[in-house]
């Protein structure tokens, strides 16, 4: 994600997760993300974007975030939504969507 943002001044990358800010800071320092991380501990943003969903693992159900990525236009509208993404493939998918515009 960092590399995609570096390719254009018109792109801002923001990561949002349910971790507390202190944990996010350690993660950012360890991985040298270089973009803003926002904390969503109450899942308000995740719910608004429809990614706070029931998940299942080993036969047990629980609520959690479905890893997703969104391209949001300058007008605030979601232009592209990618659900159940992997960290490996997400930058490629986002770059392709951005270059198609």
PyMOL commands that set and color helices and strands:
alter all, ss='L'
color gray80, all
select helices_A, chain A and resi 2-6+21-31+44-48+87-100
alter helices_A, ss='H'
color red, helices_A
select strands_A, chain A and resi 14-17+36-39+52-57+60-65+68-72+78-83
alter strands_A, ss='S'
color yellow, strands_A
deselect
rebuild
show_as cartoon
